[in-house]
Amino acid sequence: MEVEERNVSSGYAKPPWIFKGSALYQIHLVKASTARAFIPKEFRLVEAFGYTLGGFFLASYDDSPAGVFDELVMIAGIVWNPPTSCAWAARVLVNSNEACHHGRKEVGLPSQVARFSKKITAVPKRKRERAFGFLDTFGLGTTLSHPEDLMEVKVSEVDSAASANICNIQIRSNESETKLGKWMGPAIKMSLPSFSGNTKFNPNLLKYSCHIHCRVRPVSPAVVSKPLEDEADRNHTSQESLENERRLSVAVMLSKPIIALQFKDLTMQVEAPVVVHPSV
């Protein structure tokens, strides 16, 4: 695979583009058969025992070229790019028209405009009394209620005047995270290379890098569920190809999580993409 160093023109200001905020990066075991539906034939999927590494990147930016917005990147899997590997996004949902347009035209991402509805509630946490250890053996021990935060993010994709419910994401703080208090984890720097393109908005195959500087700590994996489809959803998703893409994207989100990382004080620098030419 040869990379031609030809920059793609940008609708934003001159690259690199800087995004600041926070994010949840969750890695899943995704079925290779699901991931292949998104990956161009020019690339080889990195897989083992029928699975690849995918997942999602849920970010909330308070400073970016497009202003304040939310983003959900559904990562189909990892593809091989000697001497390293790169991620491939199955779908990118943003609640910013400007960010959607830029992602489509300049970065070659499968971006769609979406609605993010967030709700934070305090829920009781069950904790058994030690004094009733004998009764616990029979499941009869008493419980104490300890509040913990539960954030629910409902993501709905907007298609013209229509809206389709995509998924619900529940992010819960657990006891170990509460003990950590305000500790945000060590400061790290990392680079996440990705492939993109091969879309109707940008038919080129592209490669770009995200340089991340943040504080990171492991957290409990978020729980992802698919909302019940209502009659309005069925009426507005008559395009079979569009509905199939959505279904496979949701399958990525519903796959088995293996690790979740919380990014705080996030600064992400996205480089201008370059065009990739497969070697003959």
C-alpha positions as CSV (number, residue, x, y, z in Angstrom):
1,M,0.0,0.0,0.0
2,E,1.6,3.3,-1.1
3,V,0.6,6.6,0.3
4,E,0.7,9.7,-1.9
5,E,1.4,12.8,0.1
6,R,-1.4,14.9,-1.6
7,N,-3.4,16.9,0.9
8,V,-7.2,17.0,0.5
9,S,-8.6,20.6,0.6
10,S,-10.6,21.5,3.7
11,G,-13.8,23.4,4.4
12,Y,-12.5,24.1,8.0
13,A,-9.6,26.5,8.7
14,K,-6.2,25.3,7.7
15,P,-5.3,21.9,9.3
16,P,-4.5,20.5,11.7
17,W,-7.9,20.7,13.3
18,I,-8.0,20.9,17.1
19,F,-10.8,19.4,19.2
20,K,-11.1,19.7,23.0
21,G,-13.4,18.0,25.5
22,S,-13.9,14.6,26.9
23,A,-14.6,11.1,25.6
24,L,-15.4,7.5,26.3
25,Y,-13.3,5.0,24.1
26,Q,-14.7,1.5,24.3
27,I,-13.2,-1.5,22.5
28,H,-15.4,-4.4,21.5
29,L,-15.0,-7.8,19.9
30,V,-16.8,-7.4,16.6
31,K,-17.7,-10.3,14.4
32,A,-15.5,-10.3,11.3
33,S,-18.5,-10.9,9.1
34,T,-20.1,-7.7,10.4
35,A,-16.9,-5.6,10.0
36,R,-16.3,-6.8,6.4
37,A,-19.6,-5.2,5.3
38,F,-18.0,-1.8,5.8
39,I,-14.4,-2.3,4.7
40,P,-13.3,-1.9,1.1
41,K,-12.0,-4.9,-0.7
42,E,-8.6,-3.2,-1.1
43,F,-7.9,-3.7,2.6
44,R,-7.4,-6.8,4.7
45,L,-9.2,-7.1,8.0
46,V,-7.1,-7.9,11.1
47,E,-9.0,-10.8,12.7
48,A,-8.6,-13.9,14.9
49,F,-11.1,-16.7,15.5
50,G,-13.7,-14.8,13.5
51,Y,-13.5,-11.5,15.4
52,T,-11.8,-8.1,15.0
53,L,-11.3,-5.2,17.4
54,G,-13.9,-2.4,17.0
55,G,-16.2,-0.5,19.3
56,F,-17.0,3.2,19.6
57,F,-15.7,6.6,20.5
58,L,-18.3,8.8,22.2
59,A,-17.0,12.4,22.5
60,S,-18.4,15.7,23.8
61,Y,-16.4,18.7,22.4
62,D,-16.6,22.1,24.1
63,D,-14.1,23.6,21.7
64,S,-13.6,22.7,18.0
65,P,-13.6,24.2,14.5
66,A,-17.4,23.5,14.4
67,G,-18.0,24.8,17.9
68,V,-19.7,22.7,20.6
69,F,-21.0,19.3,19.5
70,D,-21.2,15.6,20.3
71,E,-19.9,12.8,18.2
72,L,-20.3,9.0,18.2
73,V,-17.8,7.1,16.0
74,M,-18.8,3.4,15.5
75,I,-15.6,1.6,14.7
76,A,-16.1,-1.5,12.5
77,G,-12.7,-3.0,13.0
78,I,-9.0,-2.9,12.3
79,V,-7.5,-3.2,8.9
80,W,-3.8,-3.9,8.0
81,N,-1.6,-1.2,6.7
82,P,2.1,-2.3,6.8
83,P,3.9,-1.8,9.0
84,T,0.9,-1.0,11.3
85,S,-2.8,-1.3,11.4
86,C,-5.6,1.4,11.2
87,A,-9.2,1.7,12.3
88,W,-12.1,1.9,10.0
89,A,-15.3,3.7,11.0
90,A,-18.6,2.1,10.2
91,R,-20.6,5.3,10.9
92,V,-20.1,8.7,12.4
93,L,-23.0,10.5,14.1
94,V,-22.7,14.2,15.0
95,N,-25.2,16.9,16.1
96,S,-23.6,19.6,13.9
97,N,-24.3,20.2,10.3
98,E,-20.9,21.8,9.8
99,A,-19.1,18.9,11.4
100,C,-21.1,16.4,9.3
101,H,-20.3,18.2,6.1
102,H,-16.6,18.5,6.9
103,G,-16.4,14.8,7.8
104,R,-18.1,13.7,4.6
105,K,-16.3,16.0,2.1
106,E,-12.9,16.5,3.6
107,V,-12.1,13.4,5.7
108,G,-14.2,10.9,3.8
109,L,-16.1,9.8,6.9
110,P,-19.6,8.1,6.7
111,S,-21.0,11.0,8.7
112,Q,-24.7,11.6,9.5
113,V,-26.5,14.3,11.4
114,A,-27.9,12.9,14.7
115,R,-29.7,14.0,17.8
116,F,-28.1,13.3,21.2
117,S,-30.5,13.3,24.2
118,K,-28.7,13.1,27.6
119,K,-30.1,12.5,31.0
120,I,-28.2,12.1,34.3
121,T,-29.9,10.5,37.3
122,A,-28.9,9.2,40.7
123,V,-29.8,5.6,41.2
124,P,-29.6,3.4,44.3
125,K,-26.7,0.9,44.4
126,R,-27.3,-2.4,46.2
127,K,-24.8,-3.3,48.9
128,R,-25.3,-6.1,51.3
129,E,-25.0,-5.8,55.1
130,R,-22.1,-7.9,56.5
131,A,-24.1,-8.7,59.6
132,F,-26.5,-10.8,57.5
133,G,-23.8,-13.0,55.8
134,F,-25.7,-16.2,56.8
135,L,-28.9,-14.9,55.2
136,D,-26.9,-13.8,52.2
137,T,-26.3,-17.5,51.5
138,F,-30.0,-17.9,50.8
139,G,-30.3,-14.5,49.1
140,L,-32.2,-13.0,52.0
141,G,-29.7,-10.4,53.2
142,T,-30.8,-6.8,53.6
143,T,-29.5,-4.1,51.4
144,L,-28.4,-0.5,51.7
145,S,-28.9,2.1,49.0
146,H,-25.9,4.2,47.8
147,P,-26.6,6.7,45.0
148,E,-24.4,6.6,41.9
149,D,-24.6,8.6,38.7
150,L,-26.2,7.1,35.6
151,M,-25.9,9.0,32.4
152,E,-28.1,7.8,29.5
153,V,-27.4,9.0,26.0
154,K,-30.1,8.4,23.4
155,V,-28.8,8.7,19.8
156,S,-31.2,9.3,16.9
157,E,-30.1,9.7,13.4
158,V,-31.7,12.5,11.4
159,D,-32.5,11.8,7.7
160,S,-33.9,14.9,6.1
161,A,-37.2,15.5,8.1
162,A,-37.1,11.9,9.5
163,S,-35.6,10.5,12.6
164,A,-34.5,6.9,13.4
165,N,-33.6,5.8,16.9
166,I,-30.1,4.2,16.7
167,C,-29.1,3.2,20.2
168,N,-29.2,4.0,23.9
169,I,-25.9,4.2,25.8
170,Q,-25.9,4.0,29.6
171,I,-22.7,5.1,31.4
172,R,-22.7,4.2,35.1
173,S,-20.1,5.1,37.8
174,N,-19.2,2.1,40.0
175,E,-17.8,1.8,43.5
176,S,-14.1,1.6,42.4
177,E,-14.5,4.8,40.3
178,T,-16.1,6.5,43.3
179,K,-13.1,5.6,45.5
180,L,-10.8,7.2,42.9
181,G,-12.6,10.5,43.5
182,K,-11.4,13.3,41.3
183,W,-8.2,11.4,40.2
184,M,-8.4,11.6,36.4
185,G,-5.5,9.2,35.6
186,P,-2.1,9.8,34.1
187,A,-1.5,12.2,31.2
188,I,-0.8,10.3,28.0
189,K,0.0,11.0,24.4
190,M,-1.1,8.6,21.7
191,S,-1.8,8.5,18.0
192,L,-4.8,6.8,16.4
193,P,-4.3,6.3,12.6
194,S,-7.4,5.6,10.6
195,F,-8.5,4.9,7.1
196,S,-11.6,6.5,5.5
197,G,-13.2,7.4,2.2
198,N,-14.8,5.2,-0.4
199,T,-18.1,7.1,0.0
200,K,-20.4,8.9,-2.4
201,F,-19.2,12.2,-0.9
202,N,-15.4,11.3,-1.2
203,P,-14.6,8.3,-3.3
204,N,-10.9,8.4,-2.6
205,L,-9.3,6.0,-0.1
206,L,-7.8,8.2,2.6
207,K,-5.6,7.9,5.7
208,Y,-5.4,10.4,8.5
209,S,-4.1,10.5,12.1
210,C,-5.6,11.7,15.4
211,H,-3.0,12.8,17.9
212,I,-4.5,12.7,21.4
213,H,-3.3,14.3,24.6
214,C,-5.4,13.6,27.6
215,R,-5.8,12.0,31.0
216,V,-7.0,8.5,30.9
217,R,-8.4,5.9,33.3
218,P,-10.2,2.6,32.9
219,V,-13.9,2.7,33.7
220,S,-16.8,0.2,33.6
221,P,-18.0,-0.5,30.1
222,A,-21.1,1.4,29.0
223,V,-24.2,-0.6,28.4
224,V,-25.5,-0.3,24.9
225,S,-29.1,-1.2,23.9
226,K,-31.2,-0.9,20.8
227,P,-34.4,1.0,21.3
228,L,-37.7,-0.5,20.2
229,E,-38.5,0.4,16.7
230,D,-41.8,2.3,16.4
231,E,-44.1,2.8,13.5
232,A,-42.5,6.1,12.6
233,D,-39.1,4.5,12.3
234,R,-40.4,1.8,10.0
235,N,-42.2,4.4,7.7
236,H,-39.1,6.5,7.4
237,T,-36.5,3.8,6.8
238,S,-38.0,2.4,3.6
239,Q,-34.6,2.5,1.8
240,E,-33.3,-1.0,2.2
241,S,-29.6,-0.2,1.8
242,L,-29.8,2.6,4.4
243,E,-31.6,0.4,6.9
244,N,-29.1,-2.4,6.4
245,E,-26.2,0.0,7.1
246,R,-27.9,1.2,10.2
247,R,-28.6,-2.3,11.4
248,L,-24.9,-3.4,10.9
249,S,-23.7,-0.2,12.6
250,V,-25.9,-1.0,15.6
251,A,-24.5,-4.6,15.6
252,V,-21.0,-3.1,16.1
253,M,-22.3,-1.2,19.1
254,L,-24.1,-4.2,20.6
255,S,-21.0,-6.5,20.3
256,K,-19.1,-7.6,23.4
257,P,-17.1,-4.9,25.2
258,I,-13.6,-5.8,26.5
259,I,-12.3,-2.5,27.9
260,A,-13.5,1.1,28.3
261,L,-11.3,4.1,28.8
262,Q,-12.4,7.6,29.9
263,F,-10.5,10.5,28.3
264,K,-10.5,13.8,30.4
265,D,-8.9,17.1,29.5
266,L,-8.9,15.8,25.9
267,T,-7.0,17.7,23.2
268,M,-7.2,15.9,19.8
269,Q,-5.3,17.1,16.8
270,V,-6.5,15.8,13.5
271,E,-4.1,15.9,10.6
272,A,-5.2,16.6,7.0
273,P,-5.9,13.2,5.2
274,V,-3.7,11.9,2.4
275,V,-4.9,9.8,-0.5
276,V,-4.0,6.1,-0.4
277,H,-3.2,4.2,-3.6
278,P,-3.3,0.4,-3.3
279,S,-0.2,-1.2,-4.7
280,V,-0.8,-3.3,-7.8
